[in-house]
Amino acid sequence: MTRTRLFRPTSVLTAIAGLAMTAATATAQSELRPPKFSESPSSPKIMMYVVAFVLIAAVVFAASFKPKRTHQD
């Protein structure tokens, strides 16, 4: 029975090459800045309230079910 090595040279070189490629793309980029917006994004507030109400109603409805388990389980 032959024993296999834990680290193969090809897998180590492949991992180093992958890390080098990601580091190279990160260093090649110019300075990163967040985009500038002229006005703040607005969300439809009525839709947010409707979704929140539906979610809360679903939770209350699910919590109102009688459990099917008894003390004998």
mmCIF file of the C-alpha atoms, coordinates in Angstrom:
data_MODEL
# 
_entry.id   MODEL 
# 
loop_
_atom_site.group_PDB 
_atom_site.id 
_atom_site.type_symbol 
_atom_site.label_atom_id 
_atom_site.label_alt_id 
_atom_site.label_comp_id 
_atom_site.label_asym_id 
_atom_site.label_entity_id 
_atom_site.label_seq_id 
_atom_site.pdbx_PDB_ins_code 
_atom_site.Cartn_x 
_atom_site.Cartn_y 
_atom_site.Cartn_z 
_atom_site.occupancy 
_atom_site.B_iso_or_equiv 
_atom_site.pdbx_formal_charge 
_atom_site.auth_seq_id 
_atom_site.auth_comp_id 
_atom_site.auth_asym_id 
_atom_site.auth_atom_id 
_atom_site.pdbx_PDB_model_num 
ATOM 1  C CA . MET A 1 1  ? 0.000   0.000  0.000   1.00 0.00 ? 1  MET A CA 1 
ATOM 2  C CA . THR A 1 2  ? 1.477   3.324  -1.014  1.00 0.00 ? 2  THR A CA 1 
ATOM 3  C CA . ARG A 1 3  ? 0.950   6.441  0.982   1.00 0.00 ? 3  ARG A CA 1 
ATOM 4  C CA . THR A 1 4  ? -0.080  9.602  -0.773  1.00 0.00 ? 4  THR A CA 1 
ATOM 5  C CA . ARG A 1 5  ? 1.366   12.936 0.122   1.00 0.00 ? 5  ARG A CA 1 
ATOM 6  C CA . LEU A 1 6  ? -0.798  15.430 1.901   1.00 0.00 ? 6  LEU A CA 1 
ATOM 7  C CA . PHE A 1 7  ? 0.375   18.315 -0.270  1.00 0.00 ? 7  PHE A CA 1 
ATOM 8  C CA . ARG A 1 8  ? 1.127   17.722 -3.904  1.00 0.00 ? 8  ARG A CA 1 
ATOM 9  C CA . PRO A 1 9  ? 3.447   20.246 -5.577  1.00 0.00 ? 9  PRO A CA 1 
ATOM 10 C CA . THR A 1 10 ? 0.992   20.784 -8.423  1.00 0.00 ? 10 THR A CA 1 
ATOM 11 C CA . SER A 1 11 ? -1.893  21.610 -6.112  1.00 0.00 ? 11 SER A CA 1 
ATOM 12 C CA . VAL A 1 12 ? 0.255   24.010 -4.107  1.00 0.00 ? 12 VAL A CA 1 
ATOM 13 C CA . LEU A 1 13 ? 1.411   25.751 -7.292  1.00 0.00 ? 13 LEU A CA 1 
ATOM 14 C CA . THR A 1 14 ? -2.168  25.946 -8.541  1.00 0.00 ? 14 THR A CA 1 
ATOM 15 C CA . ALA A 1 15 ? -3.301  27.561 -5.286  1.00 0.00 ? 15 ALA A CA 1 
ATOM 16 C CA . ILE A 1 16 ? -0.433  30.067 -5.416  1.00 0.00 ? 16 ILE A CA 1 
ATOM 17 C CA . ALA A 1 17 ? -1.240  30.908 -9.037  1.00 0.00 ? 17 ALA A CA 1 
ATOM 18 C CA . GLY A 1 18 ? -4.904  31.470 -8.178  1.00 0.00 ? 18 GLY A CA 1 
ATOM 19 C CA . LEU A 1 19 ? -4.029  33.764 -5.304  1.00 0.00 ? 19 LEU A CA 1 
ATOM 20 C CA . ALA A 1 20 ? -1.517  35.638 -7.452  1.00 0.00 ? 20 ALA A CA 1 
ATOM 21 C CA . MET A 1 21 ? -4.115  36.244 -10.173 1.00 0.00 ? 21 MET A CA 1 
ATOM 22 C CA . THR A 1 22 ? -6.652  37.673 -7.735  1.00 0.00 ? 22 THR A CA 1 
ATOM 23 C CA . ALA A 1 23 ? -4.009  39.844 -6.110  1.00 0.00 ? 23 ALA A CA 1 
ATOM 24 C CA . ALA A 1 24 ? -2.860  41.075 -9.516  1.00 0.00 ? 24 ALA A CA 1 
ATOM 25 C CA . THR A 1 25 ? -6.354  42.157 -10.522 1.00 0.00 ? 25 THR A CA 1 
ATOM 26 C CA . ALA A 1 26 ? -6.828  43.946 -7.202  1.00 0.00 ? 26 ALA A CA 1 
ATOM 27 C CA . THR A 1 27 ? -3.563  45.872 -7.513  1.00 0.00 ? 27 THR A CA 1 
ATOM 28 C CA . ALA A 1 28 ? -4.215  46.761 -11.160 1.00 0.00 ? 28 ALA A CA 1 
ATOM 29 C CA . GLN A 1 29 ? -7.392  48.647 -10.329 1.00 0.00 ? 29 GLN A CA 1 
ATOM 30 C CA . SER A 1 30 ? -7.353  52.346 -9.729  1.00 0.00 ? 30 SER A CA 1 
ATOM 31 C CA . GLU A 1 31 ? -8.468  53.894 -6.482  1.00 0.00 ? 31 GLU A CA 1 
ATOM 32 C CA . LEU A 1 32 ? -11.898 52.663 -5.504  1.00 0.00 ? 32 LEU A CA 1 
ATOM 33 C CA . ARG A 1 33 ? -14.495 55.272 -4.652  1.00 0.00 ? 33 ARG A CA 1 
ATOM 34 C CA . PRO A 1 34 ? -18.183 54.850 -3.961  1.00 0.00 ? 34 PRO A CA 1 
ATOM 35 C CA . PRO A 1 35 ? -20.464 56.294 -6.637  1.00 0.00 ? 35 PRO A CA 1 
ATOM 36 C CA . LYS A 1 36 ? -21.850 59.767 -6.081  1.00 0.00 ? 36 LYS A CA 1 
ATOM 37 C CA . PHE A 1 37 ? -25.576 60.240 -6.288  1.00 0.00 ? 37 PHE A CA 1 
ATOM 38 C CA . SER A 1 38 ? -27.208 63.547 -6.904  1.00 0.00 ? 38 SER A CA 1 
ATOM 39 C CA . GLU A 1 39 ? -30.268 62.577 -4.903  1.00 0.00 ? 39 GLU A CA 1 
ATOM 40 C CA . SER A 1 40 ? -30.919 59.880 -2.373  1.00 0.00 ? 40 SER A CA 1 
ATOM 41 C CA . PRO A 1 41 ? -32.831 56.850 -3.623  1.00 0.00 ? 41 PRO A CA 1 
ATOM 42 C CA . SER A 1 42 ? -36.426 56.789 -2.502  1.00 0.00 ? 42 SER A CA 1 
ATOM 43 C CA . SER A 1 43 ? -38.377 53.639 -1.903  1.00 0.00 ? 43 SER A CA 1 
ATOM 44 C CA . PRO A 1 44 ? -42.124 53.267 -2.287  1.00 0.00 ? 44 PRO A CA 1 
ATOM 45 C CA . LYS A 1 45 ? -43.120 53.583 1.355   1.00 0.00 ? 45 LYS A CA 1 
ATOM 46 C CA . ILE A 1 46 ? -46.644 52.290 0.890   1.00 0.00 ? 46 ILE A CA 1 
ATOM 47 C CA . MET A 1 47 ? -45.311 49.021 -0.559  1.00 0.00 ? 47 MET A CA 1 
ATOM 48 C CA . MET A 1 48 ? -42.956 48.629 2.401   1.00 0.00 ? 48 MET A CA 1 
ATOM 49 C CA . TYR A 1 49 ? -45.858 49.038 4.807   1.00 0.00 ? 49 TYR A CA 1 
ATOM 50 C CA . VAL A 1 50 ? -48.039 46.573 2.844   1.00 0.00 ? 50 VAL A CA 1 
ATOM 51 C CA . VAL A 1 51 ? -45.278 43.939 2.802   1.00 0.00 ? 51 VAL A CA 1 
ATOM 52 C CA . ALA A 1 52 ? -44.603 44.447 6.525   1.00 0.00 ? 52 ALA A CA 1 
ATOM 53 C CA . PHE A 1 53 ? -48.322 44.121 7.314   1.00 0.00 ? 53 PHE A CA 1 
ATOM 54 C CA . VAL A 1 54 ? -48.632 40.926 5.239   1.00 0.00 ? 54 VAL A CA 1 
ATOM 55 C CA . LEU A 1 55 ? -45.591 39.375 6.938   1.00 0.00 ? 55 LEU A CA 1 
ATOM 56 C CA . ILE A 1 56 ? -46.839 40.244 10.421  1.00 0.00 ? 56 ILE A CA 1 
ATOM 57 C CA . ALA A 1 57 ? -50.304 38.915 9.561   1.00 0.00 ? 57 ALA A CA 1 
ATOM 58 C CA . ALA A 1 58 ? -48.759 35.650 8.297   1.00 0.00 ? 58 ALA A CA 1 
ATOM 59 C CA . VAL A 1 59 ? -46.772 35.241 11.530  1.00 0.00 ? 59 VAL A CA 1 
ATOM 60 C CA . VAL A 1 60 ? -49.839 35.899 13.693  1.00 0.00 ? 60 VAL A CA 1 
ATOM 61 C CA . PHE A 1 61 ? -51.918 33.504 11.592  1.00 0.00 ? 61 PHE A CA 1 
ATOM 62 C CA . ALA A 1 62 ? -49.301 30.747 11.834  1.00 0.00 ? 62 ALA A CA 1 
ATOM 63 C CA . ALA A 1 63 ? -48.927 31.285 15.585  1.00 0.00 ? 63 ALA A CA 1 
ATOM 64 C CA . SER A 1 64 ? -52.665 30.948 16.127  1.00 0.00 ? 64 SER A CA 1 
ATOM 65 C CA . PHE A 1 65 ? -52.763 27.284 15.048  1.00 0.00 ? 65 PHE A CA 1 
ATOM 66 C CA . LYS A 1 66 ? -53.384 24.791 17.810  1.00 0.00 ? 66 LYS A CA 1 
ATOM 67 C CA . PRO A 1 67 ? -50.433 22.457 18.296  1.00 0.00 ? 67 PRO A CA 1 
ATOM 68 C CA . LYS A 1 68 ? -51.111 18.846 17.337  1.00 0.00 ? 68 LYS A CA 1 
ATOM 69 C CA . ARG A 1 69 ? -48.769 17.354 19.921  1.00 0.00 ? 69 ARG A CA 1 
ATOM 70 C CA . THR A 1 70 ? -49.954 16.324 23.327  1.00 0.00 ? 70 THR A CA 1 
ATOM 71 C CA . HIS A 1 71 ? -48.245 15.414 26.548  1.00 0.00 ? 71 HIS A CA 1 
ATOM 72 C CA . GLN A 1 72 ? -48.093 11.789 25.424  1.00 0.00 ? 72 GLN A CA 1 
ATOM 73 C CA . ASP A 1 73 ? -45.556 12.409 22.606  1.00 0.00 ? 73 ASP A CA 1 
# 
